[in-house]
Amino acid sequence: MANAPMSSPEKDPEDWVTRDEPMTGPQHSYLQTLAREAGEDVPADLTKAQASELIDRLQQKTGRGR
């Protein structure tokens, strides 16, 4: 399978070891951009897992999804 496309399986944010840590600076910055486009507010006290899930939802809402 030398020609098989490489993929990295996505892990559910609830399974992350760091899920309860505060969101990162880059997550917060990207969420601010997405939220502005979606007309929503971003809570300041999100965890990494919550931020990731909100990013996924807002990407779908704004059309920036993968």
Backbone as ProteinMPNN parsed JSONL, in Angstrom:
{"seq_chain_A": "MANAPMSSPEKDPEDWVTRDEPMTGPQHSYLQTLAREAGEDVPADLTKAQASELIDRLQQKTGRGR", "coords_chain_A": {"N_chain_A": [[0.822, -1.196, 0.0], [1.896, 1.252, -0.753], [1.083, 3.445, -2.183], [-1.125, 4.375, -0.913], [-3.217, 6.91, 0.395], [-2.078, 9.113, 2.932], [-3.412, 9.423, 6.131], [-4.608, 11.017, 9.046], [-6.123, 9.853, 11.793], [-8.89, 11.397, 13.313], [-9.279, 12.386, 16.629], [-11.783, 12.265, 19.043], [-12.6, 15.224, 20.734], [-13.414, 14.898, 23.39], [-11.98, 12.755, 24.21], [-9.429, 13.63, 24.484], [-6.396, 14.021, 26.281], [-5.733, 16.494, 27.227], [-8.118, 17.821, 27.342], [-9.472, 19.318, 29.33], [-7.955, 21.524, 29.792], [-7.399, 25.094, 29.542], [-8.515, 26.836, 26.57], [-6.311, 27.336, 23.779], [-4.208, 30.098, 22.737], [-4.137, 30.387, 19.865], [-6.523, 28.967, 19.249], [-8.445, 30.606, 20.466], [-8.105, 33.003, 19.036], [-8.79, 32.206, 16.398], [-11.403, 31.394, 16.871], [-12.554, 33.859, 17.508], [-12.489, 35.112, 15.013], [-14.117, 33.366, 13.467], [-16.513, 33.53, 14.956], [-17.19, 36.22, 14.689], [-17.774, 36.292, 11.95], [-19.95, 34.577, 11.972], [-21.731, 35.888, 13.529], [-21.852, 35.486, 16.285], [-21.076, 35.142, 19.826], [-18.107, 34.429, 21.733], [-17.495, 32.489, 24.513], [-15.234, 33.283, 27.145], [-14.052, 31.415, 28.771], [-13.587, 28.811, 27.756], [-12.71, 25.32, 27.427], [-10.003, 23.42, 25.931], [-11.163, 21.283, 24.506], [-13.866, 22.094, 24.312], [-13.525, 24.439, 22.833], [-12.531, 23.388, 20.447], [-14.733, 21.911, 19.541], [-16.571, 23.996, 19.206], [-15.275, 25.451, 17.22], [-15.467, 23.601, 15.092], [-18.271, 23.603, 14.742], [-18.776, 26.302, 14.096], [-17.241, 26.561, 11.795], [-18.7, 25.001, 10.004], [-21.047, 26.5, 9.963], [-20.195, 28.938, 8.882], [-19.174, 28.199, 6.474], [-16.539, 27.658, 6.283], [-15.726, 25.176, 6.744], [-13.986, 22.02, 6.548]], "CA_chain_A": [[0.0, 0.0, 0.0], [2.799, 2.398, -0.807], [0.4, 4.577, -2.795], [-2.312, 4.715, -0.133], [-3.121, 8.263, 0.955], [-1.826, 9.175, 4.37], [-4.462, 10.101, 6.869], [-4.443, 10.985, 10.489], [-7.448, 9.723, 12.373], [-9.239, 12.457, 14.252], [-9.67, 11.91, 17.942], [-12.862, 13.045, 19.633], [-12.063, 16.11, 21.772], [-13.711, 14.386, 24.726], [-10.976, 11.739, 24.52], [-8.121, 14.277, 24.609], [-5.82, 14.086, 27.62], [-5.693, 17.91, 27.6], [-9.431, 18.398, 27.05], [-9.941, 20.239, 30.36], [-7.079, 22.697, 29.873], [-7.972, 26.264, 28.859], [-8.239, 26.898, 25.14], [-5.034, 27.958, 23.437], [-4.279, 31.408, 22.086], [-4.585, 30.256, 18.475], [-7.941, 28.598, 19.219], [-9.218, 31.803, 20.81], [-8.014, 33.937, 17.922], [-9.578, 31.678, 15.289], [-12.811, 31.457, 17.278], [-13.004, 35.253, 17.384], [-12.73, 35.346, 13.585], [-15.303, 32.608, 13.072], [-17.691, 34.056, 15.647], [-17.523, 37.501, 14.06], [-18.425, 35.966, 10.683], [-21.211, 33.882, 12.242], [-22.601, 36.736, 14.349], [-21.976, 34.879, 17.611], [-20.079, 35.491, 20.836], [-17.291, 33.316, 22.207], [-17.209, 32.555, 25.946], [-13.795, 33.407, 27.401], [-13.543, 30.358, 29.647], [-13.722, 27.491, 27.137], [-11.592, 24.382, 27.487], [-9.504, 23.06, 24.594], [-12.158, 20.429, 23.848], [-15.032, 22.913, 23.981], [-13.125, 25.341, 21.756], [-12.438, 22.593, 19.23], [-16.092, 21.599, 19.106], [-17.171, 25.236, 18.723], [-14.628, 25.725, 15.932], [-16.101, 22.723, 14.095], [-19.645, 24.067, 14.486], [-18.743, 27.59, 13.414], [-16.725, 26.346, 10.45], [-19.832, 24.56, 9.194], [-22.0, 27.612, 9.832], [-19.638, 30.001, 8.04], [-18.702, 27.672, 5.203], [-15.092, 27.466, 6.333], [-15.48, 23.789, 7.089], [-13.007, 21.279, 5.739]], "C_chain_A": [[0.864, 1.256, 0.0], [2.12, 3.625, -1.375], [-0.854, 4.996, -2.036], [-2.155, 6.11, 0.45], [-2.9, 8.211, 2.462], [-2.977, 9.923, 5.028], [-4.149, 10.026, 8.349], [-5.836, 10.918, 11.093], [-7.705, 10.84, 13.382], [-9.741, 11.837, 15.54], [-10.76, 12.836, 18.475], [-12.288, 13.92, 20.738], [-12.342, 15.635, 23.195], [-12.71, 13.318, 25.165], [-9.574, 12.333, 24.697], [-7.666, 14.255, 26.064], [-5.872, 15.527, 28.133], [-7.048, 18.6, 27.46], [-9.893, 19.446, 28.065], [-9.047, 21.456, 30.548], [-7.743, 23.868, 29.165], [-7.621, 26.256, 27.375], [-6.927, 27.636, 24.894], [-5.265, 29.329, 22.816], [-4.724, 31.314, 20.637], [-6.062, 29.84, 18.349], [-8.802, 29.832, 19.473], [-9.24, 32.788, 19.648], [-8.888, 33.48, 16.756], [-11.066, 31.712, 15.626], [-13.365, 32.871, 17.163], [-13.338, 35.574, 15.931], [-13.999, 34.643, 13.126], [-16.576, 33.189, 13.688], [-18.139, 35.378, 15.036], [-18.271, 37.237, 12.752], [-19.802, 35.341, 10.892], [-22.187, 34.725, 13.062], [-22.849, 36.167, 15.723], [-20.893, 35.405, 18.538], [-19.347, 34.232, 21.266], [-17.08, 33.478, 23.709], [-15.695, 32.539, 26.175], [-13.213, 32.214, 28.144], [-13.7, 28.952, 29.07], [-12.489, 26.623, 27.388], [-11.123, 24.108, 26.056], [-10.547, 22.243, 23.83], [-13.381, 21.236, 23.43], [-14.724, 23.85, 22.822], [-13.07, 24.597, 20.432], [-13.825, 22.282, 18.675], [-16.796, 22.847, 18.563], [-16.565, 25.641, 17.381], [-15.278, 24.882, 14.84], [-17.492, 23.23, 13.729], [-19.645, 25.365, 13.7], [-18.157, 27.488, 12.008], [-17.858, 25.893, 9.521], [-20.79, 25.711, 8.933], [-21.492, 28.681, 8.872], [-19.162, 29.509, 6.686], [-17.205, 27.493, 5.144], [-14.73, 26.029, 6.675], [-14.543, 23.104, 6.117], [-13.594, 20.633, 4.53]], "O_chain_A": [[0.558, 2.219, 0.703], [2.537, 4.746, -1.082], [-1.572, 5.89, -2.483], [-1.084, 6.46, 0.946], [-3.465, 7.371, 3.163], [-3.444, 10.941, 4.517], [-3.509, 9.089, 8.826], [-6.637, 11.836, 10.917], [-6.843, 11.177, 14.193], [-10.526, 10.889, 15.532], [-10.654, 14.057, 18.362], [-11.563, 13.422, 21.599], [-11.578, 15.944, 24.11], [-12.604, 13.013, 26.353], [-8.635, 11.608, 25.024], [-8.474, 14.449, 26.973], [-6.035, 15.756, 29.331], [-7.12, 19.829, 27.461], [-10.628, 20.366, 27.706], [-9.342, 22.324, 31.37], [-8.569, 23.66, 28.276], [-6.577, 25.743, 26.97], [-6.498, 28.455, 25.706], [-6.38, 29.668, 22.422], [-5.594, 32.073, 20.209], [-6.765, 30.304, 17.451], [-9.78, 30.067, 18.764], [-10.289, 33.342, 19.321], [-9.639, 34.275, 16.192], [-11.893, 32.021, 14.769], [-14.515, 33.06, 16.766], [-14.343, 36.227, 15.647], [-14.853, 35.247, 12.477], [-17.595, 33.32, 13.01], [-19.336, 35.623, 14.884], [-19.283, 37.88, 12.474], [-20.711, 35.548, 10.088], [-23.334, 34.327, 13.268], [-23.934, 36.338, 16.28], [-19.925, 36.028, 18.102], [-19.876, 33.123, 21.184], [-16.543, 34.496, 24.144], [-14.966, 31.849, 25.463], [-11.997, 32.023, 28.144], [-13.924, 28.001, 29.819], [-11.376, 27.126, 27.54], [-11.771, 24.517, 25.093], [-10.785, 22.485, 22.647], [-13.878, 21.077, 22.315], [-15.554, 24.04, 21.933], [-13.512, 25.115, 19.407], [-14.053, 22.382, 17.469], [-17.53, 22.769, 17.579], [-17.278, 26.124, 16.502], [-15.605, 25.402, 13.773], [-17.852, 23.282, 12.553], [-20.413, 25.523, 12.751], [-18.541, 28.253, 11.124], [-17.955, 26.353, 8.384], [-21.285, 25.878, 7.819], [-22.278, 29.267, 8.126], [-18.784, 30.313, 5.834], [-16.652, 27.207, 4.082], [-13.558, 25.707, 6.872], [-14.34, 23.57, 4.995], [-12.877, 19.982, 3.769]]}, "name": "protein", "num_of_chains": 1, "seq": "MANAPMSSPEKDPEDWVTRDEPMTGPQHSYLQTLAREAGEDVPADLTKAQASELIDRLQQKTGRGR"}
